[in-house]
Amino acid sequence: MTFQHEINQGHLVIRLSGDLIGENDGTNLLGIVTDALQNKISKCIIDISNLRYINSSGIGVLITILTKFRNKGGEVFLLKPSESVKKLLVITKLNSIFQVIQSESEVV
């Protein structure tokens, strides 16, 4: 998996591509999240439109990010999941936990 991150309009935006399978990628992502929270960033948009696959470790990374933001009064949004990832979110009922959006402009 590869990822990029930026601060855009006061939000942390993480763009993921490839396969989210946890391991080392998860550690790097959580470091970025921790830095953002220390800088008073309260919203995170995770662009998963180019994500092909997520395993259980990858789901754990997403849930950890969500927990860290919500513990600080923030929120995490999943942007444009592919059809296969969307099905996974429904099967695991994560679609009821995460806010799924189709455009960054939906984050107010």
C-alpha positions in Angstrom: 0.0 0.0 0.0 1.1 3.5 -0.6 -0.4 6.7 0.9 -0.1 10.4 0.9 -1.3 12.9 3.4 -1.9 16.6 3.7 -3.7 19.2 5.7 -6.4 20.7 3.6 -8.8 23.4 4.9 -8.0 22.3 8.5 -8.6 18.6 7.9 -6.2 15.8 7.7 -6.6 14.1 4.3 -5.0 10.7 3.8 -5.1 9.1 0.3 -4.6 5.3 0.3 -4.0 3.1 -2.7 -3.3 -0.6 -3.1 -4.0 -3.0 -0.4 -4.5 -2.0 3.3 -3.2 -5.0 5.2 -2.0 -3.3 8.4 1.5 -4.2 9.4 4.1 -1.3 8.9 1.6 0.9 7.0 -0.6 1.0 10.0 2.2 2.2 12.3 3.1 5.0 9.8 -0.6 6.1 9.4 -1.1 6.2 13.2 2.0 8.4 13.6 0.5 10.9 11.1 -2.8 10.8 13.0 -1.1 11.4 16.3 0.7 14.4 14.9 -2.5 15.8 13.4 -4.3 15.5 16.7 -1.5 17.2 18.6 -1.9 20.1 16.2 -5.6 20.4 17.0 -6.9 18.8 13.7 -10.3 17.3 14.5 -11.4 15.9 11.2 -9.8 13.3 9.0 -10.8 12.3 5.5 -9.5 9.0 4.3 -9.7 8.7 0.6 -10.2 5.0 -0.1 -11.2 5.3 -3.7 -8.0 3.6 -4.9 -8.0 0.9 -2.3 -8.3 -2.6 -3.8 -8.4 -4.7 -0.7 -8.6 -4.5 3.1 -7.9 -7.3 5.5 -8.8 -7.6 9.2 -5.6 -5.8 10.2 -6.4 -3.0 7.8 -9.9 -2.7 9.3 -8.2 -2.5 12.7 -6.1 0.4 11.5 -9.2 2.3 10.3 -11.0 1.6 13.6 -8.0 2.8 15.6 -7.8 6.0 13.6 -11.6 6.5 14.2 -11.2 5.9 17.9 -8.3 8.3 18.2 -10.2 11.1 16.5 -13.5 10.5 18.4 -11.6 10.4 21.7 -10.5 13.9 21.0 -14.0 15.0 19.9 -13.2 14.6 16.2 -14.6 12.6 13.3 -13.3 10.4 10.4 -14.8 10.2 7.0 -14.3 7.5 4.4 -14.2 9.0 0.9 -15.5 7.2 -2.2 -15.0 3.5 -1.4 -14.8 1.2 -4.4 -17.7 -1.3 -4.8 -15.7 -4.2 -3.3 -14.7 -2.1 -0.3 -18.2 -0.8 0.0 -19.5 -4.4 0.2 -16.9 -5.1 2.9 -18.1 -2.1 4.9 -21.7 -3.4 4.7 -20.8 -7.0 5.6 -18.8 -5.9 8.6 -21.4 -3.2 9.5 -18.6 -0.6 9.5 -20.8 1.5 7.2 -22.9 2.3 10.3 -19.8 3.4 12.3 -17.9 5.4 9.7 -19.4 8.3 7.8 -19.0 7.5 4.1 -18.9 10.5 1.8 -18.6 11.0 -2.0 -16.9 14.4 -2.0 -14.5 16.2 0.4 -16.9 19.2 0.2 -19.4 17.2 2.3 -17.2 17.6 5.4 -18.4 20.8 7.1 
